[in-house]
């Protein structure tokens, strides 16, 4: 076997995946979202709607 370098486009350690910006699934605002994909404001609004 020969020691050939792995091309950068095939080596996952050479180009780590970039984190995509998170957006709320309900309002579309960029920012932190919970596990369900909603921002805090929309998550609280959905909880209130279910009461």
Secondary structure as UniProt FT lines:
FT   TURN            8..10
FT   TURN            12..14
FT   TURN            25..27
FT   TURN            35..36
FT   HELIX           40..50
//
